[in-house]
């Protein structure tokens, strides 16, 4: 029984790695195909277009990292789009109507996001109401709350929020990328050494080399695109959130608990994991990251349109997470996969724009992509069974 529970709750790291590398390969093929297509007029791999692609996907990535965690525990959050609107409205009202400085408005927005998450976590974790129903109610209620608070009118953010739409200096960009790359390479080598010291299955030289090559490639991409102009703040924040998500899910006890709960909630409870508390914490994390996404989006468009801000963001986030290899039945997935899934999703949108595909057809394509990703998950789960 103990062995069965262990196999049920432990993430298959080899499968996670394979999924991530498969998605990286798909992304590389997509970029190459779009680069050589005559219809894109050689614009896809231009510095300006890649910078725009990364900036446009930043808000989605921030929200998708939180969505990854909630899907890992067999949950879902359909309210993040409405939450983006509500938290943006809160920040705008606190700053413009109450006259409080931008840092206080940002804290108020984050507190609103945490309260939204705590509300969901209480209903899902303590009262046992299905997450789909709870967050679907939030999908309606929070959009209505944003419209009521704003009197159904658009709000401006003010110049004090302009820094969120600015750039980190080139020198700071090089320093941040260098430090992050050094830390990533050191952690990779440390993990290989630690596994060997504890008698665990060692990482092969190929795996270690591939991981290090991937990290170097990402650093080169960032510096190649933003080394001269400085990385946009939205991209910097999204990257920081992604790195935090990777650390939490792969390096902490809390992260192991997410996989355990997703694999078998009852077994996780019997093994001593506080399932209700973890569920509450996960939904609060999603709420806070939704607020971060709301602030970034509001700063990027210099305002909040409560009726449409963040519309369909929840579906885009679920699509990015599922494309990245997460299972909607919980217990399988990774933040690295979500990052790649977000880039694949953003590349599809960017490529369809360059190919001048009608926006209505783009919605159809997005729906078919989500369906295909779920079908792949179902088929792979059948093979594992």
Secondary structure, DSSP 8 states (H G I E B T S, - for coil): -HHHHHHHHS--HHHHHHHHHHHHHHHHHHHHHHHH-GGGTT-TTSHHHHHHHHHHTHHHHHHHHHHHHHHHTT---TTHHHHHHHHHHHHHIIIIIS---HHHHHHHHHHHHHHHHHHHHIIIIIS---HHHHHHHHHHHHHHHHHHHTTT--B---GGGGGGGSB--HHHHHHHHHHHHHHHHHHHHHHHHHHHHTT-----HHHHHHHHHHHHHHHHHHHHHHTTT--BHHHHHHHHHHHHHHHHHHHSHHHHHHHHHHH-HHHHHHTT--HHHHHHHHHHHHHHHHHHHHHHHHHHHTSB-TTTTTTTHHHHHHHHHHHTT--TTSS---HHHHHHHHHHHHHHHHHHHHTT--HHHHHHHHHHHHHHHHHHHHHHHHHH-
